[in-house]
Amino acid sequence: KFLAGIDLLHVPFRGTGPATTEVIAGNVQMAIDTISILLPHARDGRLRALGVSTPTRSPLVPEIPAIAETLPGFDASPFNYIAAPAGTAVGRLNAAFNRVLGDQAFRARMEALGEEPLGGTPDELAATIAVESARWREVIRAASIRAE
């Protein structure tokens, strides 16, 4: 909305399921959600995938264009991270997750869902969070977004 200079009405739903159902039913024009949620519906023809939010096309679904192809500079790359209580042995937990991410059966299952599993270190995650926080802070400021 901010970068494209278009006016969209946010329709709040109580989760992904109801939002996806309303788009499939034609009651809502579009949804922005994770690829693992929407891709099965696009593959079976109930939804049309308009774009991925990463800067380039995903190698897992190269037929879906990157939004940045139409809107240069667009990047809303999703990422998930693991959080644990203070005092957790972060190094051991990180090593265990990275081992799982190296398992080919796990990777194949994630890729079938359209997800690209990436590992890393706690320091790399901290750097990513710092960059993303600064970027989204600027979007929030420029768009005059306020918590309600």
N, C-alpha and C positions, 0 to 999 in steps of 0.2 A: 504494500500500500504506500509506504513512505518513499521507497526508491522509484517505484513505477509512476507515482503521481496519480494514482487512481483511488476512487472512493469505494471502499468495501464496507459492508455492514457485518460486524462480528456477531454471530449467533451462538450464544453459549449453550453447550450441551453438557449433560452429566456423564461425559466419557466418550470414548471413541466409537463404541458400538452404536449408540443412538445417532451420532453425527453421520456415521457411514450409512446407516439405514436410511436416513432422510435424504442423503445425496442420491443413493440408489433409487429411492422412490420418486426422485425429481422434485422434492419439496424444498431443497436447498441446492444452490447452483454449484457449489464447490466445497471441498474440504482440503485442509492442509494437515497431513498426518505422516506418521512414519511409513516407510516403504513396505515394511513387513505387514502392516495392517491393510494397506490399500492395494498392494500388488496382486494378491489372489483375486480380488474383485475386478481388477483391470485385465488380468489374464483370462478370466472367464467371460469377459465382455460386459459386465454390469457397470463398470466405470471406465472412463477414458483417462489414462495417465497423461497429464499435460506437461509435466516437467519434474526433474529432480532438483533439490535445493543445493546440491553441491556445485562447486565452480565448474566442474566438467561432468560429462556423462559418466554414469556408473558402468564399469566394465561388466557388471552382472546383468544390467538391463540397458545395453547400448542403444536400443531402439527408442528409449525415452530421452528426449532432449534435456539438456541442462537449462534451467531458467536463465542462467547467465548468457546463453546464446542469444537471447532476445533482450535481456536486461544486463548489459555488461557490468561486472563488479558485484553481481548478486551472489551472496554466499550465506546460506543459513544451514551449514552442515550440522547435522545432528550428531550428538555423541552421548554415550552413557558411561557412567563411571561407577565404581564400587565405593560405597561409604561404609564405615564401620565405627563402633564406639571408640572413644579415646582409650589409649592403652593397648589397642590391638597391635599385634606383631605385623606391622605393615609390610615389611620385607618378605616375610613368609607368605602372607596372603597374596601379595603381588606376584611372587614366584609361582604360586599354585595357579593363579588365574592365567598367567602367561603360558604355563604348561598346558592347560585346557585349551587355550587359544591356538596352540600348536598341534592339537589333535585333528587329524584330517577328517574324521567322521563328524566332529563338532563343527568344523569349518564348512563342510559340505552342507550340513543342515542349516546353518546360519545363512549361507550363500543362497540356498534354495528359497529362503524367505526374503531375499534381496538385501540382506545385511552383509556388511564388510567388516568382519571382526578384526580389530586392531589391538595389539598389546602396547605395553609401554612401561614407564617407570613413574613413581610418584612425583618426581621432579618434572617430568614431561607433562603430566596431568596438571600440576600447579601452573606451569607456563601457559598451557592451553586455556585454563580457567581465567588467568590474568588477561590474556589477549581477548577472549570472548567477552569477559565482563566489561572491558574498556570499550569494545566495539558496540555492544548492546546498550551500554550507558549512553553513548552518543546518540543512538537511534531513539532511545527513550527521551532524551533531552530535546532533540530536534523535533520530535513528533508531539511533544508536550503530553506524554503519557503519565498518568498518575494512578497510583494504587487506589482501589475503591473498596 
